[in-house]
Amino acid sequence: MIADDREAVWSEARVPSAGAVWWRSQLRAREDAAREAGRPVAFIQGVAASVAVWLIVSLVRALPAGYLSEWRTWVSSSLPALTMADVARVTTAVPLIVFILVAVWLVLAPVAIYFAATDE
């Protein structure tokens, strides 16, 4: 029985052509090379982000003690005071704004994909 099953499976097996195997190996080699080339870029981006955070923290700590409180006071005095009615108006407009943004995205995304995929 085992020999019969082996023979049945062997006769039904689909072996890909040499060209298909070669094409897949070339595709995998390209993907591996692209992934390998992207690693240093990702590393440098991480280093740049950490340096930016460190720089911001260092600059904030280097400020005089009362400067941040003066800055907060200046910002709060220059902004208009919001009431609950203003907040309610904004929150009722959010679904409409989201709907408009999604509609614009649905229209522009295929156009952008078309221009990105053209050979010219």
VOGU-3710 file (C-alpha; in Angstrom, 3 decimals, decimal comma):
1> miaddreavw> 0,000/0,000/0,000  2,775/2,398/0,831  4,461/1,774/-2,510  1,160/2,344/-4,324  0,594/5,619/-2,463  4,139/6,686/-3,242  3,651/5,938/-6,907  0,331/7,849/-6,988  1,830/10,904/-5,304  4,911/10,756/-7,528
11> searvpsaga> 2,834/10,688/-10,699  0,651/13,611/-9,535  3,534/15,804/-8,445  3,967/19,002/-10,463  7,617/19,922/-10,824  8,075/23,497/-11,988  10,157/24,152/-15,041  13,778/25,172/-14,721  12,921/28,639/-16,013  10,310/29,152/-13,289
21> vwwrsqlrar> 12,727/27,994/-10,588  15,444/30,294/-11,955  13,027/33,247/-12,138  11,875/32,702/-8,546  15,449/32,462/-7,302  16,351/35,687/-9,120  13,295/37,411/-7,640  14,209/36,237/-4,159  17,813/37,374/-4,623  16,614/40,851/-5,644
31> edaareagrp> 14,274/41,061/-2,651  17,067/39,969/-0,320  19,423/42,540/-1,839  16,815/45,303/-1,462  16,170/44,320/2,147  19,908/44,206/2,809  20,396/47,655/1,247  17,583/49,132/3,350  19,077/48,129/6,690  21,708/50,897/6,892
41> vafiqgvaas> 19,112/53,490/5,908  16,764/52,335/8,670  19,642/52,365/11,157  20,636/55,920/10,218  17,008/57,063/10,498  16,844/55,604/13,995  20,073/57,316/14,984  18,835/60,624/13,543  15,546/60,352/15,445  17,316/59,624/18,725
51> vavwlivslv> 19,734/62,522/18,171  16,798/64,839/17,443  15,054/63,812/20,663  18,284/64,225/22,617  18,828/67,661/21,087  15,307/68,830/21,958  15,643/67,597/25,538  19,051/69,282/25,855  17,723/72,574/24,507  14,732/72,527/26,851
61> ralpagylse> 16,966/71,771/29,838  19,352/74,594/28,834  16,588/77,212/29,022  16,433/79,473/32,076  14,076/78,299/34,836  11,317/80,869/34,334  11,407/80,929/30,538  8,995/78,053/29,964  6,385/79,482/32,316  6,678/82,865/30,573
71> wrtwvssslp> 6,330/81,169/27,203  3,211/79,251/28,331  1,689/82,486/29,588  2,444/84,235/26,300  0,941/81,386/24,241  -2,206/81,163/26,376  -2,713/84,922/26,215  -2,292/85,024/22,432  -4,801/82,214/21,786  -8,507/83,012/21,959
81> altmadvarv> -10,446/81,476/24,814  -12,530/78,487/23,762  -15,999/77,926/25,128  -17,942/74,664/25,226  -20,068/75,892/22,293  -16,906/76,253/20,181  -15,830/72,742/21,095  -19,300/71,376/20,255  -19,232/73,063/16,832  -15,842/71,571/16,047
91> ttavplivfi> -16,842/68,063/17,126  -19,985/68,132/14,990  -17,917/69,110/11,940  -15,343/66,327/12,368  -17,374/63,553/10,636  -17,979/65,793/7,629  -14,298/66,684/7,412  -13,301/63,016/7,659  -15,836/62,118/4,949  -14,459/64,803/2,634
101> lvavwlvlap> -10,858/63,712/3,237  -11,696/60,058/2,536  -13,577/61,012/-0,641  -10,648/63,096/-1,886  -8,263/60,264/-1,073  -10,428/57,745/-2,937  -10,392/59,981/-5,996  -6,709/60,959/-5,941  -5,163/57,626/-4,919  -5,922/55,824/-8,213
111> vaiyfaatde> -4,634/58,826/-10,169  -1,398/58,821/-8,154  -1,016/55,058/-8,624  -1,595/55,450/-12,358  1,112/58,086/-12,702  3,505/56,098/-10,493  2,971/52,922/-12,518  3,401/54,404/-15,980  6,671/53,687/-17,741  7,343/57,232/-18,873
//
